[in-house]
Amino acid sequence: MVSDDSASLAVTDVVAAAPSAELNGPSVALPDPPSDAPPLLDPANPAPPPAPPVDPRTQLRLRSEGDRLVLLMPSLSSPRAEGGADGAVEAGALSWGELLQQFKHRLTSGEPFWQPNTVVHLAARDRLLDARQLQALEDVLTTAQLILKRVVTSRRQTAMAAVAAGYSVDQLEAEDTLVQSPPPPGQPLAEPLYLQTTVRSGTEIRHPGTIVVLGDANPGSSLVAEGDILVWGRLRGMAHAGSRGDRRRYIMALQMHPTQIRLADLVARAPDGPTSQYLPEVAYVGDNVIRIAQAQDFARQHFKATLEQGAQPTDAF
């Protein structure tokens, strides 16, 4: 006969062994949750917050304007854009590589809304771009069957890089973007734009001041300035000085044989046929017509007119 204590111990051992047997039994696979069920959350590793929406003002954007496209670059004054003139970048700003990569992805991921070989004008605004960056941007556009023709900028360095790369350039005042507004009366012109390059055929350069070209301006090129135009070489393209209507402006060249010259609202063409000799010449407005004089004679006449207005000659230079 077994005592009550022994029976109690046996029952306890069986009860205690049950969980152990259950843990050592075969594993059972849990059924997968239905596809429409919300994902299981791990309290130890919560899901990351959704990414904030991208501000379109910080992106390269294409805009249709008639038979061409305008590529808008984010301005330095826009949110999260580059900082001051020293090139500092604010926290969260997109680098040039990120801008280009995102733009390339958008061009290739969507259905194009342009025709092949559509012309693109780059509105660089106040962004500082060099020849390498312009070439990289042209490569991306060429892949999408777009042709970069003109660069609109308020930065002199960007304008010089674009001209050297063979693009047409429209340099604006710092506060302008694509539309030039007439300057208030009495406002001084912008600083001169100095270009040490040959202005090739098909290139147009616009500047709200004086343009100085240390090189030739080939046939088919175009120079448009609100101030004067000085070509330290051969001027064989089109030149328009005083584009805002100032008839006091001049066009000067070491060899003057343009396809067309314009001073304010007046237009003239060079004489037909080859020129026997090339001497430095100046185009100016006299008696409401455009006149061309040799630089030496023009300087002598200008100096005489200055004396007649009361100026005194001096030996100081």
C-alpha positions in Angstrom: 0.0 0.0 0.0 1.4 3.4 -1.1 1.2 6.3 1.3 -0.6 9.5 0.4 2.7 11.3 0.3 4.1 9.0 -2.5 0.9 9.5 -4.5 1.1 13.2 -4.3 4.8 13.2 -5.4 4.0 11.0 -8.4 1.2 13.3 -9.5 3.5 16.3 -9.1 6.2 14.8 -11.3 3.7 14.1 -14.1 2.3 17.6 -14.1 5.8 19.1 -14.0 7.0 16.9 -16.8 4.1 17.9 -19.2 5.5 21.3 -20.2 8.9 19.9 -20.8 7.5 17.2 -23.1 5.5 19.9 -25.0 8.7 22.0 -25.6 10.6 19.1 -26.9 7.9 18.0 -29.3 7.8 18.7 -33.0 7.6 22.3 -34.2 4.4 23.5 -35.9 4.5 26.1 -38.7 2.2 29.0 -38.2 0.0 29.9 -41.2 0.9 33.0 -43.1 -1.2 36.1 -42.4 -3.6 37.1 -45.2 -2.2 39.4 -47.9 -4.4 42.3 -46.8 -3.5 42.0 -43.2 -1.3 44.9 -41.8 2.4 44.0 -41.3 3.5 42.8 -37.9 5.4 45.5 -36.0 8.5 44.7 -34.1 8.4 46.8 -30.9 12.2 46.6 -30.7 12.6 47.8 -34.3 9.8 50.2 -35.3 9.3 51.0 -39.0 11.1 54.1 -40.2 8.9 57.2 -40.7 7.9 57.9 -44.3 10.3 60.1 -46.4 9.2 63.7 -46.6 7.8 64.8 -50.0 10.4 66.3 -52.4 10.2 70.0 -52.8 10.1 70.6 -56.6 11.9 73.9 -56.1 15.0 72.0 -55.2 14.9 69.9 -58.4 15.9 70.3 -62.1 12.6 70.9 -63.9 11.6 71.0 -67.5 9.0 73.4 -68.7 7.5 73.7 -72.2 7.6 77.1 -73.9 6.3 77.0 -77.4 8.7 74.9 -79.6 11.4 74.6 -77.0 11.9 73.5 -73.4 13.3 75.5 -70.5 15.3 73.6 -67.9 14.9 75.4 -64.6 17.7 75.0 -62.0 17.0 75.6 -58.3 18.0 79.1 -57.4 20.5 79.7 -54.6 17.7 81.6 -52.8 15.3 78.7 -52.9 14.8 76.5 -49.8 17.5 73.8 -49.2 19.5 75.2 -52.1 23.1 76.2 -52.0 24.1 78.9 -49.6 26.0 82.1 -50.2 28.4 83.1 -52.9 31.3 81.2 -51.3 29.6 78.0 -52.3 28.6 76.8 -48.8 25.7 74.3 -48.8 22.9 74.3 -46.3 22.0 71.2 -44.4 19.8 69.0 -46.5 20.7 70.6 -49.8 21.2 68.4 -52.9 24.7 68.2 -54.3 25.3 68.6 -58.0 25.6 64.8 -58.4 22.3 64.3 -56.6 20.5 66.9 -58.8 21.8 65.3 -61.9 21.1 61.8 -60.9 17.5 62.6 -59.9 16.9 64.5 -63.1 18.3 61.6 -65.2 16.0 59.2 -63.3 12.9 61.3 -64.0 13.8 61.7 -67.7 14.1 57.9 -68.2 11.3 56.7 -65.9 8.4 58.5 -67.4 6.8 58.9 -70.9 8.5 61.8 -72.7 6.2 64.8 -73.5 8.6 66.3 -76.1 9.5 65.5 -79.6 13.0 64.2 -80.5 15.7 66.8 -81.0 13.7 69.5 -79.1 15.8 72.6 -78.2 16.4 73.2 -74.5 17.3 76.6 -72.9 19.0 76.2 -69.5 17.8 78.7 -66.9 20.9 78.5 -64.6 19.8 81.5 -62.7 22.4 82.3 -60.0 24.0 78.9 -60.0 27.7 78.6 -60.6 28.4 76.0 -63.3 31.7 75.1 -64.9 32.4 73.5 -68.3 32.5 70.0 -66.8 29.0 70.4 -65.2 27.6 71.8 -68.4 29.0 68.9 -70.4 27.5 66.4 -67.9 24.1 68.1 -68.2 24.3 68.0 -72.0 25.1 64.3 -71.9 22.0 63.6 -69.9 19.8 65.7 -72.3 21.4 64.1 -75.3 20.4 60.6 -74.0 16.8 61.9 -73.8 17.0 63.2 -77.4 17.1 66.9 -76.3 19.5 69.5 -77.5 21.0 72.1 -75.2 21.4 75.4 -77.1 21.3 78.4 -74.7 22.3 79.1 -71.2 20.6 81.9 -69.3 22.5 83.0 -66.2 23.2 85.9 -63.9 26.7 84.6 -63.0 29.7 85.8 -65.1 31.7 82.7 -64.5 28.8 80.5 -65.8 28.4 82.7 -68.8 32.1 82.5 -69.6 32.1 78.7 -69.3 29.0 78.4 -71.5 30.5 80.6 -74.2 33.8 78.6 -74.2 31.7 75.4 -74.6 29.9 76.8 -77.6 26.5 77.6 -76.2 24.5 80.8 -76.8 24.5 82.9 -73.6 22.0 85.3 -72.1 23.6 86.9 -69.1 21.0 88.8 -66.9 21.2 91.0 -63.9 21.3 89.1 -60.6 17.6 89.6 -59.9 16.5 88.5 -63.3 15.8 85.0 -64.5 14.3 84.5 -68.0 12.7 87.9 -68.6 14.7 91.0 -68.8 13.0 94.2 -67.5 14.3 97.6 -68.6 16.6 99.2 -66.0 15.3 102.3 -64.2 16.5 105.6 -65.8 20.0 106.5 -64.6 20.8 103.0 -63.4 24.4 102.0 -64.3 25.1 99.1 -66.6 26.3 95.7 -65.4 30.0 95.0 -65.2 31.7 94.3 -68.6 31.8 90.7 -69.7 35.3 89.7 -70.8 35.5 86.6 -73.1 38.9 85.2 -74.1 37.6 82.9 -76.8 36.5 82.7 -80.4 32.7 83.2 -80.7 31.7 80.4 -83.0 28.9 80.3 -85.6 25.5 79.7 -84.1 26.5 81.2 -80.7 24.6 84.2 -79.4 25.7 86.2 -76.4 23.5 88.8 -74.6 24.8 90.9 -71.7 23.3 93.9 -69.8 26.6 95.8 -70.0 29.6 96.0 -72.3 31.0 92.9 -74.1 34.7 92.6 -74.6 35.9 89.6 -76.8 39.6 88.8 -76.9 39.3 86.8 -80.1 37.3 86.6 -83.3 33.5 86.7 -83.7 32.9 84.3 -86.6 30.1 84.6 -89.2 26.8 83.3 -87.8 27.6 84.5 -84.3 25.7 87.2 -82.5 26.7 89.8 -79.9 24.0 91.8 -78.1 25.0 94.3 -75.4 23.3 97.1 -73.6 26.7 98.9 -73.5 29.5 98.9 -76.0 31.0 96.0 -78.0 34.8 95.6 -78.4 36.2 92.8 -80.4 40.0 92.4 -80.1 40.1 90.4 -83.3 37.9 90.0 -86.4 34.2 90.9 -86.2 32.4 88.9 -88.9 29.1 88.1 -87.2 26.2 90.3 -86.0 26.8 92.9 -83.3 24.2 95.0 -81.6 25.3 97.7 -79.1 23.0 99.9 -77.1 20.3 97.2 -77.3 18.1 99.2 -74.8 18.0 102.2 -77.2 21.2 104.1 -76.2 22.6 105.6 -79.4 25.7 106.8 -77.6 27.2 103.3 -77.7 30.0 102.1 -80.0 31.1 98.9 -81.8 34.9 98.5 -82.1 37.0 95.8 -83.8 40.5 95.3 -85.0 39.0 94.0 -88.3 35.4 95.2 -89.0 33.6 93.2 -91.5 30.3 92.2 -89.8 27.3 90.6 -91.5 25.2 93.3 -89.7 25.7 96.0 -87.1 23.1 97.6 -85.0 23.3 100.6 -82.7 20.2 101.1 -80.6 17.3 101.2 -83.2 19.6 101.7 -86.3 20.7 98.9 -88.6 23.5 98.8 -91.1 25.3 96.2 -93.2 28.9 95.9 -94.2 29.8 96.7 -97.8 29.7 93.7 -100.2 32.9 92.2 -101.5 36.3 91.6 -99.8 38.0 94.5 -98.0 41.5 95.4 -99.3 42.9 96.3 -95.9 41.9 95.8 -92.3 42.4 98.5 -89.8 40.9 99.0 -86.3 37.5 100.7 -86.8 34.7 102.1 -84.8 31.0 102.1 -85.6 29.0 105.0 -84.0 25.8 107.1 -84.6 26.2 110.4 -86.3 23.4 112.5 -87.8 20.9 109.7 -87.1 22.8 107.1 -89.2 25.5 104.6 -88.4 29.0 105.7 -89.4 32.2 103.7 -89.5 35.5 105.4 -89.0 39.1 104.3 -88.5 39.9 104.1 -84.8 42.7 106.7 -85.2 40.4 109.3 -86.9 37.6 108.6 -84.5 39.8 109.1 -81.5 41.0 112.4 -83.0 37.5 113.6 -83.6 36.3 112.5 -80.2 39.2 114.2 -78.5 38.4 117.4 -80.5 34.8 117.3 -79.5 35.7 116.8 -75.9 37.9 119.9 -76.0 35.1 122.0 -77.6 32.9 121.1 -74.6 35.4 122.7 -72.3 37.9 120.0 -71.3 41.5 121.0 -70.9 44.4 119.0 -72.4 47.0 117.6 -70.1 50.3 115.8 -70.3 49.3 113.4 -67.6 48.4 109.9 -68.9 
